[in-house]
Amino acid sequence: MSKQKRAITAEDLTKLSIYSDPQISPAGDTYAYVSTKINDKQEYVSHIYLQEIDGLPRQWTFGEHSDTHPRFSPDGSQMVFQSTRSGGAPQLWLLSTNGGEAMQITTFKHGASSPSWSRDGKSIIFTASLDADDDVSGQEEMSEEERNKEKEKRNNKPLVVTRLKYKSDAKGFHDDKCVQIIQYDLEKKTFTQLTSKQKDHAFQDISPSGTQILFAANLNEDADQELTNDLYLLDITTNKTTKLTDGNGAYGSASFSPSGNKIISFGHEFTYSGATLNEIYVFDVESGERTCLTSAMDMQLGDAMIGDTRQGISEVGPIWSKDEKEIFFIATDRGSTALYRLKLTGELETVYAENNHIFGFTRHAENESIIIGISSPTNPGDFHLLQEEQQTKRLTAANESVLADIHLSEPEELTITAEDGWEIQGWLLRPFNMENDKKYPFVLEVHGGPHAMYGNTFFHEMQLLAAKGYVVLYTNPRGSHGYGQKFVDAVRSDYGGKDYSDLMSAVDQAIEVYDFIDTDRLGVTGGSYGGFMTNWIVGHTNRFKAAVTQRCISNWLSFYGVSDIGYFFTKWELGHRLMDDPKKLWEFSPLKYAENVETPLLILHGELDFRCPIEQGEQLFITLKQLRKEVEFVRFPGANHELSRSGKPAMRIARLNHICRWFETYL
């Protein structure tokens, strides 16, 4: 008799291993990847693993720290990676692939990151945050005591703000340091600073000849007022910088072709503001001529999938074939991501596509083998060797033992017909240990963005709600990626309009199809834009008996000035700046409709959220409380906008338990 599987818990989050960043070796017989886990101290630790294609994975780095971004040297004899093992910010370390002790090669005061090899293997290119007068040859890593003193000094000193872009959710308050590109000579053991302008430089690639650096930046004097990101070529021998793009778009993920004669890049020119689909551009290095290869395609290039367990970065392309006739990349389409091959002549072919989430890949130029990372609704992620005819051979079993005795719900796909006839894709999870002839409470999940996508990937929060006995519905209303340019653009200037009716149509049609949904016990939750929409929903209908709004927007008037993106996002998404039409921003604000709220509402918000600052939750709480509505406010110390995905593990678990508690109380 088979063993009865148990329901998943909030604490099971700490048992998962999350894989990322696959990197195939120059020989093509081995690859490296990063595994991130939560240790007994409730801290994230990451380690590098190596695996022969026909062998078993073996852990390569150890310790209670984070080792990430592994990159093989061109001859495969060494690997450079970044690590926090020295106690402070990440530094670069070098390790022989035959084993032995790692050697630290940087001691930069504020750390070093994103290493990449020159094609001849004689130097390593990386980035580091530097002050204007820093000397890269005299950098010394700070001790813990020095770091604490610097932090104390910063906390006891007034912050003088002169820039528009003075804070961000990822970094907090900005300082005068800028990201510069550095070259390390392995033989001479010397550092050379390649960029020096007081702007952030994002390293992209080094030319096969080793004489040119490709980077992305905004080097304009008025960069503080702009959102563009251009591509530049830096000739190392002459120190001459050449601008490849025209200042009208945002470009990245760029790389040289094997010959060095061409460059490919993702990018767009803000035709639909933040809802603009990416394109693939090819640049001729000598002439500077630019060609768009994907103008006839109508899908988002890259990975727009939303989940709550992914950790670390992974390659999504575009990358060149050896003969420079093809380009490989991941794209987002109808609730899944897939791997594609695009010929320079324009023909598009699907390399691999199933109802799942490809979160990264690595390809060997010579033998053309491809390793892809795949997640599904019941598997956080494993690596697979891609074989002929879209067949795969699984190489890893990251969480097989952890999930062996845990029940996970398989989603059932729905096609919802909106009020105006548009098709909306959605999925439903049945509750754990479901019994026939019994009614179950229901929770609608609304994703953030809004230009993102729910789909066929692992989502711990949704599995947890299903395990707690709820029917869980999640959908991609208009505004979501995955359904073309017209669909993703349709929410702009219409927040709370047809996006709201899409969601209500989804609820109505789920109730029609599934007779086990208890219509008297409906709940709703969402974060960021999903938090805005949760607030909007409870201000416009009383059909939901419980709601949880997370890292939300309640007042667009104040959001404009307090969010790190408010000054441009409000115009992009609602069509108005604050001074254009403040009355219109108030019309879009859920706070305006607070008197209508009859649904018990739980407000969850991070104290250090600079994307949707906590004052958005505060305004909503105080207003509802004064109106004597049923409302509760939970503030998470030290948490930013990424609380649910990469926040402190203990805080993530507490957040999940608060959500479950609220729904249990009112549903």
C-alpha positions as CSV (number, residue, x, y, z in Angstrom):
1,M,0.0,0.0,0.0
2,S,1.4,3.4,-1.0
3,K,2.2,5.9,1.7
4,Q,-0.3,8.8,2.1
5,K,1.4,12.0,1.1
6,R,1.1,15.0,3.5
7,A,0.2,18.6,2.8
8,I,2.9,21.1,2.1
9,T,3.6,23.6,4.8
10,A,5.0,27.2,4.9
11,E,8.2,25.8,6.6
12,D,8.8,23.4,3.7
13,L,10.1,26.5,1.9
14,T,13.3,26.1,3.9
15,K,13.9,22.6,2.6
16,L,14.0,23.4,-1.1
17,S,17.2,23.6,-3.2
18,I,16.9,26.1,-6.0
19,Y,19.1,25.7,-9.0
20,S,20.3,28.4,-11.4
21,D,23.0,29.7,-13.7
22,P,24.0,26.5,-15.7
23,Q,27.4,26.9,-17.5
24,I,28.8,24.3,-19.8
25,S,32.5,23.7,-19.9
26,P,34.7,24.4,-22.9
27,A,35.1,20.6,-23.5
28,G,31.3,20.2,-23.4
29,D,31.4,17.2,-21.1
30,T,30.7,18.9,-17.8
31,Y,28.7,21.8,-16.6
32,A,28.5,23.9,-13.4
33,Y,25.5,25.4,-11.7
34,V,24.5,27.2,-8.5
35,S,22.3,25.6,-5.7
36,T,20.7,28.0,-3.2
37,K,19.3,26.8,0.1
38,I,18.2,28.1,3.5
39,N,20.4,26.9,6.3
40,D,19.6,26.2,10.0
41,K,20.3,29.9,10.8
42,Q,17.5,30.9,8.4
43,E,20.1,32.4,6.0
44,Y,20.5,31.8,2.3
45,V,23.6,29.9,1.3
46,S,24.7,29.2,-2.3
47,H,27.2,26.6,-3.6
48,I,28.6,25.6,-6.9
49,Y,28.1,22.1,-8.2
50,L,29.8,20.3,-11.1
51,Q,28.3,17.5,-13.1
52,E,29.6,15.4,-16.0
53,I,26.9,15.0,-18.5
54,D,26.8,11.3,-18.0
55,G,27.6,11.4,-14.3
56,L,26.2,12.6,-10.9
57,P,26.3,16.1,-9.5
58,R,29.1,16.8,-7.0
59,Q,29.2,19.7,-4.7
60,W,32.3,21.8,-5.4
61,T,32.2,24.6,-2.9
62,F,31.2,24.5,0.8
63,G,30.6,26.7,3.8
64,E,28.0,29.0,5.3
65,H,28.2,31.7,2.6
66,S,27.3,32.3,-1.0
67,D,29.3,31.1,-4.0
68,T,27.8,32.2,-7.3
69,H,28.4,33.2,-10.9
70,P,30.8,30.4,-11.9
71,R,32.6,30.9,-15.2
72,F,35.0,28.4,-16.8
73,S,38.3,29.7,-18.3
74,P,38.5,29.2,-22.1
75,D,40.8,26.2,-21.7
76,G,38.6,24.7,-18.9
77,S,41.4,24.5,-16.4
78,Q,40.1,27.2,-14.0
79,M,36.9,28.7,-12.8
80,V,36.3,32.2,-11.5
81,F,33.4,32.9,-9.2
82,Q,32.1,35.4,-6.8
83,S,31.8,34.6,-3.1
84,T,31.0,36.2,0.3
85,R,33.4,33.7,2.1
86,S,35.7,36.5,3.2
87,G,33.0,37.9,5.3
88,G,31.8,41.1,3.6
89,A,30.7,42.0,0.1
90,P,31.2,39.4,-2.7
91,Q,34.8,39.1,-4.0
92,L,36.3,37.2,-6.9
93,W,37.9,33.8,-6.3
94,L,39.8,31.5,-8.6
95,L,39.8,27.7,-8.4
96,S,41.4,25.0,-10.5
97,T,38.9,22.6,-12.0
98,N,41.1,19.8,-10.8
99,G,40.3,20.8,-7.2
100,G,42.4,22.4,-4.4
101,E,42.0,25.6,-2.5
102,A,40.3,28.7,-4.0
103,M,42.5,31.8,-4.3
104,Q,41.1,35.2,-3.7
105,I,41.9,37.6,-6.4
106,T,40.0,40.8,-5.4
107,T,39.9,42.7,-2.1
108,F,37.8,45.6,-3.3
109,K,36.3,47.8,-0.6
110,H,32.8,47.5,-1.8
111,G,33.1,44.1,-3.5
112,A,33.5,42.8,-7.0
113,S,31.0,40.9,-9.1
114,S,30.0,39.4,-12.5
115,P,33.3,38.1,-13.7
116,S,33.9,37.1,-17.3
117,W,37.0,35.7,-19.1
118,S,38.8,37.3,-22.1
119,R,38.9,34.9,-25.0
120,D,42.6,34.2,-24.6
121,G,42.1,33.4,-20.9
122,K,44.8,35.9,-19.8
123,S,42.5,38.4,-18.1
124,I,39.2,38.6,-16.2
125,I,36.7,41.4,-16.7
126,F,34.4,42.3,-13.8
127,T,32.5,45.2,-12.3
128,A,32.9,47.0,-9.0
129,S,31.4,50.1,-7.2
130,L,33.9,52.8,-6.9
131,D,34.1,56.4,-5.7
132,A,35.5,59.0,-8.2
133,D,39.0,59.0,-6.7
134,D,39.3,55.3,-5.9
135,D,42.6,53.6,-7.0
136,V,41.8,50.1,-8.2
137,S,45.4,49.0,-7.5
138,G,45.1,49.9,-3.8
139,Q,41.8,48.4,-2.8
140,E,41.5,46.8,0.6
141,E,38.6,44.8,1.9
142,M,36.9,46.2,4.9
143,S,36.9,44.2,8.2
144,E,33.6,43.6,10.0
145,E,34.6,46.4,12.5
146,E,35.2,48.8,9.6
147,R,31.9,47.9,8.0
148,N,30.0,48.5,11.2
149,K,31.7,51.9,11.7
150,E,30.9,52.9,8.2
151,K,27.3,51.9,8.7
152,E,27.1,53.8,12.0
153,K,28.6,56.9,10.4
154,R,26.1,56.7,7.5
155,N,23.2,56.3,9.9
156,N,24.3,59.4,12.0
157,K,24.8,61.7,9.0
158,P,22.0,63.6,7.2
159,L,21.4,62.4,3.7
160,V,21.6,65.3,1.2
161,V,19.5,64.6,-1.9
162,T,20.1,66.4,-5.2
163,R,19.1,63.8,-7.7
164,L,15.8,62.5,-9.0
165,K,17.0,58.9,-8.9
166,Y,18.3,58.9,-5.3
167,K,16.9,55.6,-4.2
168,S,15.9,52.2,-5.5
169,D,14.1,49.2,-4.0
170,A,17.2,47.0,-4.7
171,K,19.9,49.2,-3.3
172,G,18.1,51.6,-0.9
173,F,19.5,55.1,-0.8
174,H,22.1,55.7,-3.4
175,D,25.5,57.2,-2.8
176,D,28.1,58.7,-5.1
177,K,29.7,55.4,-6.0
178,C,29.3,54.2,-9.6
179,V,29.7,50.7,-11.1
180,Q,32.9,50.6,-13.2
181,I,34.4,47.9,-15.4
182,I,37.8,46.5,-14.3
183,Q,40.3,44.2,-16.0
184,Y,42.5,41.8,-14.1
185,D,45.7,40.5,-15.7
186,L,46.3,37.0,-14.3
187,E,50.0,36.9,-15.1
188,K,50.9,40.3,-13.8
189,K,48.2,40.2,-11.1
190,T,47.3,43.9,-11.8
191,F,44.0,45.7,-12.1
192,T,43.2,48.3,-14.8
193,Q,40.1,50.5,-14.6
194,L,38.5,50.5,-18.1
195,T,35.7,53.0,-17.5
196,S,35.8,56.2,-15.4
197,K,32.7,58.4,-16.0
198,Q,30.6,58.9,-12.9
199,K,27.8,56.7,-14.3
200,D,26.9,53.1,-13.8
201,H,28.4,50.8,-16.5
202,A,26.9,47.3,-17.1
203,F,29.5,45.0,-18.7
204,Q,28.1,43.0,-21.6
205,D,31.0,41.2,-23.4
206,I,34.6,41.4,-24.5
207,S,35.5,41.0,-28.2
208,P,37.2,37.9,-29.4
209,S,40.3,40.0,-30.2
210,G,40.3,41.2,-26.6
211,T,40.6,44.8,-27.7
212,Q,37.0,46.0,-27.3
213,I,34.6,46.1,-24.4
214,L,30.8,46.1,-24.9
215,F,28.8,47.8,-22.1
216,A,25.4,49.3,-21.5
217,A,25.0,52.7,-19.8
218,N,23.4,56.1,-20.0
219,L,26.4,58.5,-20.2
220,N,24.3,61.6,-21.0
221,E,24.6,64.7,-18.8
222,D,20.8,64.5,-18.3
223,A,20.8,60.8,-17.4
224,D,19.1,61.5,-14.1
225,Q,16.0,62.5,-16.0
226,E,16.1,59.7,-18.6
227,L,15.2,56.0,-18.6
228,T,17.2,55.0,-21.7
229,N,20.1,52.6,-21.7
230,D,22.5,52.6,-24.6
231,L,25.1,50.2,-25.9
232,Y,28.7,51.4,-26.2
233,L,32.0,50.0,-27.5
234,L,35.2,50.8,-25.7
235,D,38.4,50.3,-27.6
236,I,40.9,49.3,-24.8
237,T,44.0,50.2,-26.9
238,T,42.8,53.8,-27.7
239,N,40.4,54.4,-24.9
240,K,37.9,55.6,-27.5
241,T,34.2,55.0,-26.7
242,T,31.6,54.6,-29.6
243,K,27.9,54.8,-29.0
244,L,26.0,52.1,-30.9
245,T,22.4,53.1,-30.1
246,D,20.6,56.4,-30.5
247,G,19.4,57.2,-27.0
248,N,15.8,56.3,-27.6
249,G,15.7,52.9,-26.1
250,A,16.8,50.4,-23.5
251,Y,19.3,47.6,-24.5
252,G,21.0,44.8,-22.7
253,S,22.0,41.1,-22.8
254,A,24.3,42.0,-25.6
255,S,27.2,39.9,-27.0
256,F,29.8,39.7,-29.8
257,S,29.5,37.1,-32.5
258,P,32.3,34.5,-32.6
259,S,34.1,36.5,-35.3
260,G,33.6,39.8,-33.4
261,N,32.1,41.4,-36.5
262,K,28.5,41.6,-35.2
263,I,26.7,42.2,-31.9
264,I,23.3,40.9,-30.8
265,S,21.1,42.5,-28.1
266,F,17.7,42.5,-26.5
267,G,16.1,46.0,-26.6
268,H,13.2,48.2,-27.3
269,E,12.4,51.9,-27.8
270,F,9.5,52.4,-25.3
271,T,6.9,52.5,-28.1
272,Y,4.4,51.3,-25.4
273,S,6.4,52.7,-22.5
274,G,7.0,49.9,-19.9
275,A,4.6,47.5,-21.8
276,T,6.8,47.4,-24.9
277,L,7.8,43.9,-26.0
278,N,11.6,43.2,-26.4
279,E,13.2,42.9,-29.8
280,I,16.4,41.3,-31.0
281,Y,18.8,43.7,-32.7
282,V,21.9,42.9,-34.7
283,F,24.7,45.5,-35.0
284,D,27.4,45.6,-37.6
285,V,30.5,46.5,-35.6
286,E,32.4,48.2,-38.4
287,S,29.5,50.2,-39.9
288,G,27.3,50.5,-36.8
289,E,24.3,49.5,-38.9
290,R,21.5,48.1,-36.8
291,T,18.9,45.6,-37.9
292,C,15.8,44.4,-36.0
293,L,15.3,40.6,-36.5
294,T,12.0,40.2,-34.6
295,S,9.7,42.9,-35.8
296,A,7.3,40.3,-37.2
297,M,7.2,38.4,-33.9
298,D,4.5,39.2,-31.3
299,M,5.8,37.7,-28.1
300,Q,8.0,38.8,-25.2
301,L,11.6,37.8,-25.6
302,G,13.2,36.7,-22.3
303,D,11.5,35.2,-19.2
304,A,8.5,37.1,-17.8
305,M,7.3,34.2,-15.6
306,I,6.4,35.0,-11.9
307,G,7.2,32.6,-9.1
308,D,8.2,32.8,-5.5
309,T,11.1,30.3,-5.2
310,R,13.5,31.3,-8.0
311,Q,16.9,32.4,-6.7
312,G,19.9,33.6,-8.8
313,I,20.3,34.5,-12.4
314,S,20.3,32.3,-15.5
315,E,21.0,32.9,-19.1
316,V,18.0,33.6,-21.3
317,G,19.9,34.8,-24.4
318,P,20.3,35.9,-27.1
319,I,23.4,33.8,-27.9
320,W,25.1,33.1,-31.2
321,S,25.7,29.9,-33.0
322,K,29.3,29.2,-34.0
323,D,28.6,29.9,-37.7
324,E,26.8,33.2,-36.8
325,K,23.8,32.2,-38.8
326,E,21.5,31.5,-35.9
327,I,20.6,33.0,-32.5
328,F,19.2,31.1,-29.5
329,F,16.9,32.7,-26.8
330,I,14.1,32.1,-24.4
331,A,10.7,33.7,-24.9
332,T,7.5,34.0,-23.0
333,D,4.3,32.6,-24.5
334,R,0.9,31.7,-23.2
335,G,1.7,30.7,-19.6
336,S,5.0,29.0,-20.5
337,T,8.5,29.8,-21.7
338,A,10.3,28.1,-24.5
339,L,13.7,27.9,-26.2
340,Y,13.8,29.2,-29.8
341,R,16.3,29.4,-32.7
342,L,16.1,32.4,-35.0
343,K,18.0,32.4,-38.3
344,L,19.5,35.7,-39.4
345,T,17.4,35.3,-42.5
346,G,14.3,35.6,-40.3
347,E,13.0,32.0,-39.9
348,L,12.0,31.1,-36.4
349,E,12.1,27.6,-35.1
350,T,11.1,26.1,-31.7
351,V,14.0,24.2,-30.1
352,Y,12.0,23.1,-27.0
353,A,8.5,24.0,-25.8
354,E,6.3,22.2,-23.3
355,N,3.8,23.4,-20.7
356,N,6.5,24.4,-18.3
357,H,9.0,27.1,-17.4
358,I,12.5,27.2,-19.0
359,F,14.3,29.4,-16.6
360,G,17.8,29.3,-18.2
361,F,20.0,27.4,-20.6
362,T,23.6,26.9,-21.7
363,R,24.8,25.8,-25.1
364,H,28.1,24.4,-26.3
365,A,29.2,26.0,-29.5
366,E,31.2,23.1,-30.9
367,N,29.1,20.0,-30.2
368,E,25.8,22.0,-30.0
369,S,24.6,20.3,-26.9
370,I,22.1,22.3,-24.8
371,I,21.3,22.1,-21.1
372,I,18.1,23.7,-20.0
373,G,16.7,24.5,-16.6
374,I,13.0,23.5,-16.3
375,S,10.5,24.2,-13.6
376,S,6.9,23.0,-13.5
377,P,4.0,23.5,-11.1
378,T,5.1,20.4,-9.1
379,N,8.9,20.8,-9.4
380,P,10.9,23.9,-8.4
381,G,13.5,23.2,-11.0
382,D,16.0,20.7,-12.5
383,F,18.5,20.6,-15.3
384,H,17.9,18.5,-18.5
385,L,20.0,17.7,-21.5
386,L,18.1,18.5,-24.6
387,Q,18.1,15.7,-27.1
388,E,16.6,15.3,-30.6
389,E,12.9,16.0,-31.3
390,Q,12.4,18.0,-28.1
391,Q,13.2,15.0,-25.9
392,T,15.1,15.6,-22.7
393,K,17.3,13.6,-20.3
394,R,17.0,14.8,-16.7
395,L,20.4,15.4,-15.2
396,T,19.5,16.4,-11.6
397,A,16.9,15.6,-9.0
398,A,17.2,18.7,-6.8
399,N,14.1,18.2,-4.6
400,E,13.1,14.6,-5.3
401,S,13.7,13.4,-1.7
402,V,12.1,16.5,-0.1
403,L,8.9,16.3,-2.2
404,A,8.6,12.5,-2.2
405,D,6.1,12.5,0.7
406,I,4.4,15.9,-0.1
407,H,1.3,16.2,-2.1
408,L,1.4,18.9,-4.8
409,S,-1.7,19.9,-6.8
410,E,-1.6,19.8,-10.6
411,P,-3.2,22.9,-12.1
412,E,-6.1,22.6,-14.5
413,E,-6.0,25.1,-17.3
414,L,-9.0,27.3,-18.0
415,T,-9.9,29.6,-20.9
416,I,-12.0,32.5,-19.7
417,T,-14.1,34.6,-22.0
418,A,-14.0,38.2,-21.0
419,E,-17.0,40.6,-21.3
420,D,-15.7,41.9,-24.6
421,G,-14.9,38.4,-26.0
422,W,-11.1,38.4,-25.3
423,E,-9.7,35.1,-24.1
424,I,-8.0,35.0,-20.7
425,Q,-5.8,32.1,-19.6
426,G,-6.0,30.8,-16.1
427,W,-5.3,27.8,-13.9
428,L,-7.1,26.2,-11.0
429,L,-5.7,24.1,-8.1
430,R,-8.0,21.7,-6.3
431,P,-7.7,21.5,-2.5
432,F,-5.7,18.9,-0.7
433,N,-7.6,15.6,0.1
434,M,-10.6,16.9,-1.7
435,E,-13.9,15.0,-1.0
436,N,-16.8,14.6,-3.4
437,D,-20.0,16.5,-2.6
438,K,-18.2,19.0,-0.4
439,K,-18.0,22.7,-0.9
440,Y,-14.6,24.4,-0.5
441,P,-13.5,28.0,0.1
442,F,-11.9,29.8,-2.9
443,V,-8.9,32.2,-3.3
444,L,-8.2,34.4,-6.3
445,E,-4.5,35.2,-6.8
446,V,-3.6,38.4,-8.8
447,H,0.0,38.8,-10.0
448,G,2.1,41.9,-9.9
449,G,3.7,43.9,-12.7
450,P,1.1,44.2,-14.2
451,H,3.4,43.3,-17.2
452,A,4.4,39.8,-16.0
453,M,2.9,36.3,-16.3
454,Y,1.5,33.5,-14.1
455,G,2.0,30.1,-15.6
456,N,3.5,26.6,-15.6
457,T,6.1,27.1,-12.9
458,F,6.4,26.1,-9.2
459,F,4.6,28.5,-6.9
460,H,4.9,27.6,-3.2
461,E,2.3,30.1,-2.0
462,M,-0.4,28.7,-4.3
463,Q,0.5,25.1,-3.4
464,L,0.3,26.1,0.3
465,L,-3.2,27.6,0.0
466,A,-4.4,24.4,-1.9
467,A,-2.9,22.4,0.9
468,K,-4.9,24.4,3.5
469,G,-8.1,23.4,1.7
470,Y,-8.7,26.3,-0.7
471,V,-9.6,26.2,-4.4
472,V,-7.0,28.5,-5.9
473,L,-7.5,30.4,-9.1
474,Y,-4.8,32.4,-10.9
475,T,-5.1,34.1,-14.2
476,N,-3.4,36.4,-16.7
477,P,-5.8,39.3,-17.2
478,R,-5.1,41.9,-20.0
479,G,-1.8,43.7,-19.2
480,S,0.0,40.4,-18.7
481,H,2.9,39.2,-20.9
482,G,2.6,36.1,-23.0
483,Y,-0.2,37.1,-25.3
484,G,1.3,39.7,-27.7
485,Q,1.7,43.5,-27.7
486,K,-1.9,44.5,-27.9
487,F,-2.8,42.4,-24.9
488,V,0.0,43.6,-22.7
489,D,-0.7,47.2,-23.6
490,A,-4.4,47.0,-23.0
491,V,-4.2,47.7,-19.2
492,R,-2.5,51.1,-19.6
493,S,-4.7,54.0,-18.8
494,D,-7.4,51.5,-17.8
495,Y,-6.3,50.2,-14.3
496,G,-9.4,49.0,-12.6
497,G,-11.3,48.8,-15.9
498,K,-11.2,45.8,-18.1
499,D,-8.5,44.2,-16.1
500,Y,-10.9,44.1,-13.2
501,S,-13.7,42.7,-15.3
502,D,-11.4,40.0,-16.7
503,L,-10.8,38.9,-13.1
504,M,-14.4,38.9,-12.2
505,S,-15.3,37.0,-15.4
506,A,-12.7,34.4,-14.3
507,V,-14.3,34.0,-10.9
508,D,-17.8,33.7,-12.4
509,Q,-16.8,31.1,-15.0
510,A,-14.8,29.1,-12.5
511,I,-17.9,28.9,-10.3
512,E,-19.9,27.8,-13.3
513,V,-17.5,25.0,-14.1
514,Y,-16.6,23.8,-10.7
515,D,-19.6,23.1,-8.4
516,F,-17.4,22.4,-5.4
517,I,-16.6,26.1,-5.0
518,D,-18.4,27.7,-2.0
519,T,-19.7,31.0,-3.4
520,D,-20.2,32.3,0.2
521,R,-16.5,31.8,1.0
522,L,-14.5,33.7,-1.7
523,G,-11.1,35.3,-0.9
524,V,-8.7,37.4,-2.9
525,T,-5.0,38.3,-2.6
526,G,-2.2,39.8,-4.6
527,G,1.0,41.8,-4.4
528,S,2.3,45.1,-5.9
529,Y,-0.1,45.7,-8.9
530,G,-1.9,42.6,-7.5
531,G,-2.2,44.5,-4.2
532,F,-3.6,47.5,-6.0
533,M,-6.1,45.2,-7.7
534,T,-7.0,43.6,-4.4
535,N,-7.7,47.0,-2.9
536,W,-9.7,48.0,-6.0
537,I,-11.7,44.8,-5.9
538,V,-12.8,45.2,-2.3
539,G,-13.7,48.8,-3.0
540,H,-16.0,47.8,-5.9
541,T,-17.6,44.6,-4.8
542,N,-18.6,42.9,-1.6
543,R,-18.7,39.4,-3.0
544,F,-15.4,38.5,-1.3
545,K,-15.5,37.6,2.4
546,A,-11.7,38.0,3.0
547,A,-8.9,39.8,1.3
548,V,-5.1,40.1,1.8
549,T,-3.4,43.0,0.1
550,Q,0.4,42.8,-0.2
551,R,3.0,45.6,-0.9
552,C,0.1,47.5,-2.4
553,I,-0.7,50.8,-4.1
554,S,-3.6,52.6,-2.5
555,N,-3.1,56.3,-3.5
556,W,-1.5,57.2,-6.9
557,L,-1.2,60.9,-5.8
558,S,1.4,60.1,-3.1
559,F,2.8,57.1,-5.0
560,Y,4.0,59.5,-7.6
561,G,6.5,61.1,-5.2
562,V,7.4,58.4,-2.8
563,S,8.0,55.4,-5.0
564,D,11.4,54.8,-6.7
565,I,9.5,54.5,-10.0
566,G,6.5,56.7,-9.3
567,Y,7.6,59.8,-11.2
568,F,7.6,57.8,-14.5
569,F,5.5,54.7,-13.8
570,T,2.4,56.8,-13.1
571,K,2.6,58.4,-16.5
572,W,3.5,55.2,-18.2
573,E,0.6,53.2,-16.7
574,L,-2.1,55.7,-16.0
575,G,-1.3,58.2,-18.7
576,H,-0.9,61.2,-16.3
577,R,1.8,62.8,-14.3
578,L,0.8,64.3,-11.0
579,M,0.6,67.9,-12.3
580,D,-1.2,66.8,-15.5
581,D,-4.4,65.8,-13.8
582,P,-4.4,65.0,-10.1
583,K,-8.1,64.4,-10.1
584,K,-7.6,61.6,-12.6
585,L,-5.0,60.0,-10.4
586,W,-7.4,60.1,-7.5
587,E,-10.0,58.4,-9.7
588,F,-7.6,55.5,-10.1
589,S,-6.8,55.3,-6.4
590,P,-8.4,52.5,-4.3
591,L,-8.3,54.8,-1.3
592,K,-11.1,56.9,-2.9
593,Y,-13.4,54.0,-2.5
594,A,-12.6,53.0,1.1
595,E,-16.1,53.8,2.3
596,N,-17.4,51.0,0.1
597,V,-15.2,48.3,1.6
598,E,-17.0,45.6,3.6
599,T,-14.5,42.8,3.1
600,P,-12.2,42.1,6.1
601,L,-8.8,43.2,4.8
602,L,-5.3,42.2,5.9
603,I,-2.5,44.6,4.8
604,L,1.0,43.1,4.5
605,H,3.9,45.5,3.8
606,G,7.7,45.6,4.1
607,E,9.1,48.5,6.1
608,L,11.9,49.2,3.5
609,D,9.8,48.8,0.4
610,F,10.9,51.6,-1.9
611,R,8.9,50.4,-4.9
612,C,5.5,50.6,-3.2
613,P,6.4,52.4,0.0
614,I,4.8,51.4,3.3
615,E,2.9,54.7,3.5
616,Q,0.6,53.2,0.8
617,G,-0.4,50.5,3.3
618,E,-0.5,53.0,6.2
619,Q,-2.9,55.4,4.4
620,L,-5.3,52.5,3.6
621,F,-5.1,51.1,7.2
622,I,-5.7,54.4,8.9
623,T,-8.6,55.3,6.6
624,L,-10.3,51.9,7.0
625,K,-9.7,51.8,10.7
626,Q,-11.2,55.3,11.2
627,L,-14.2,54.1,9.2
628,R,-14.5,51.2,11.7
629,K,-13.9,48.6,9.0
630,E,-12.4,45.1,9.7
631,V,-8.7,45.7,8.9
632,E,-5.3,44.6,10.2
633,F,-1.9,45.9,9.3
634,V,1.3,43.7,9.5
635,R,4.6,45.5,9.0
636,F,7.8,43.5,8.2
637,P,11.0,45.1,9.5
638,G,13.9,45.3,7.1
639,A,11.9,43.9,4.2
640,N,11.7,45.5,0.7
641,H,9.5,44.8,-2.3
642,E,11.0,41.4,-2.8
643,L,9.8,40.0,0.6
644,S,7.9,37.1,-0.9
645,R,10.7,36.0,-3.2
646,S,14.0,36.8,-1.6
647,G,13.2,38.3,1.8
648,K,14.6,36.9,5.0
649,P,13.4,33.3,5.2
650,A,11.8,33.8,8.7
651,M,9.9,36.8,7.4
652,R,8.7,34.9,4.3
653,I,7.3,32.1,6.4
654,A,5.7,34.6,8.8
655,R,4.1,36.3,5.8
656,L,2.6,33.0,4.5
657,N,1.3,32.1,7.9
658,H,-0.4,35.5,8.2
659,I,-2.1,35.0,4.9
660,C,-3.3,31.5,5.9
661,R,-4.5,32.8,9.3
662,W,-6.6,35.6,7.8
663,F,-8.3,33.3,5.3
664,E,-8.9,30.6,8.0
665,T,-10.5,33.3,10.2
666,Y,-12.9,34.7,7.6
667,L,-13.4,31.9,5.1
